[in-house]
Amino acid sequence: MTDLVAEAAALDAADPLAHKRNEFDLDAGVAYFDGNSLGAPPKHVAERVAAVVREQWGGRLIRSWSEGWWEAPVRVGERIAPLVGAAPGQLVVADSTSVNLFKALVAATRLRPGRDEILVDADTFPTDGYIADEVARLTGRTVRRVVAEDMPAEVSERTAVALINHVDYITGRAHDMAGLTAALHRAGALALWDLCHSVGALPVELDAAGVDLAVGCTYKFLNGGPGAPAFLYVATRWLDRFDQPLAGWAGDRDPFAMRGAYEADAGIARGRAGTPDILSLLALDAALDVWDGVDRGALRKKGLALGDFFFRCADELLDGATIRTPRGADRGHQISVVDDDAAKTMAALIDRGVIGDYRPPNVLRFGLAPLYTTYGEVLRAVTTLRELR
């Protein structure tokens, strides 16, 4: 135990991202491991939002729409694009992940007429499956659930699109984006990736991997705040044919012309639907400041190192514990520990100042946010868990 304490202190002292923690509003007495559900707030966001309310909404009133508000979904999307390996002009921030999934799935079926099947990652986050089922019902397709790694063998000329989670929300396993996308393309199918548990945690390379469509939320590792709007990625090669079903005025080529018939914007703005939630959108814009100057390679290196240290602590202190997260590089930035009474155990951990979460029936989840999680906190989480066993 003494060795682990010394090791944690040494790792924290040598951490090249340690200074980023000071940019977050975190209670010094709490070890926060739920950034994979709700990221911690950067300190400057509250002041920035107050200024938006006071100076833009209050001071400029309706004039603010023509002074930056209307263009904000695309402008903020451009700030996220480098974090997911996307060139400019392919990403817009609008609506929720579920709404963007609906848009993307319907558009994918329209890009692949005559193909009657949608493949869905069998271990997907539930809402992804719900949306896929409804899209199938509305478009006359069928949904087939397949383990992500089996998709190269399962995809066929019937498949229009496959929907895959980049990082599994239960186990934390990261799937091979480039390999699976290439396998889908060989069969003529499109690849739609859900980045909710990877964006802001590990490097994502949408353009390099040849991804067709992607969605992701911004309130987890991107720290955009509760209910922050999601993003939609459409590869440049599909933009002029991206025919999404929510033809709202915000996606029109000339929203204020008030024509009787919809004409989609020529660019990524066609992914928009209704009026954006400006307060949440600009809170996200402010939160993205913490990413300025962050090297994605260093982010990934620390995320893996935090996980490796968690494994080391667990091996020494949690005799016989079952950990569902892979120990190699094929993982995101969370550790999932099996516990027969996960709800009760997590409640007890939270009472002791270690805040993670659980997923039924028996998984404790510990999110490792490299911008603010410390090695000392990892040791605290494991030692606290040992005390409860």
Secondary structure, 3 states (H helix, E strand, C coil): CHHHHHHHHHHHHCCCCHHHHHHECCCCCCEECCCCCCCCCECCHHHHHHHHHHHHHHHHHHHHHHHCCCCHHHHHHHHHHHHHCCCCCCEEECCCHHHHHHHHHHHHHHHCCCCCEEEEECCCCHHHHHHHHHHHHHHCCEEEEECHHHHHHHCCCCEEEEEEECECCCCCEECCHHHHHHHHHHCCCEEEEECCCCCCCCCCCHHHHCCCEEEECCCCCCCCCCCCCCEEEECHHHHHHCCCCCCCHHHECCHHHCCCCCCECCCHHHHCCCCCCHHHHHHHHHHHHHHCCCCHHHHHHHHHHHHHHHHHHHHHHCCCCCECCCCCCCECCEEEEECCCHHHHHHHHHHCCEECEEECCCEEEEECCCCCCCHHHHHHHHHHHHHHC
